[in-house]
């Protein structure tokens, strides 16, 4: 739902409890567990970071009994207009004389007096 590539998700509980890790195999044991197994309930906050995209979300968990049939969760709230990697920075120009005014190094070879 959030288009994350390599997310790390932790509970904002002051302990740094990690639910999902971008490190392969680190949190596989959590995959079959329910949120309630971690003490997550109505009002719990989660932080999801995707360092590959420089993308962070704060997620407020709200319990609801009013979801449609076969709907497990619903995303509600403000979403970014564009999800994905930020555009790359412009490549700096190669400057040989310490200035970017277009001047070229001197090519004179004679003695000047």
Secondary structure, DSSP 8 states (H G I E B T S, - for coil): ----SSEEEEE-SSS--EEE-SSTTTTGGGTTS-GGGGT--TT-EEEEEETTTTEEEEEE----S---TT------S---SS-S-----------SSS-SS--------S---
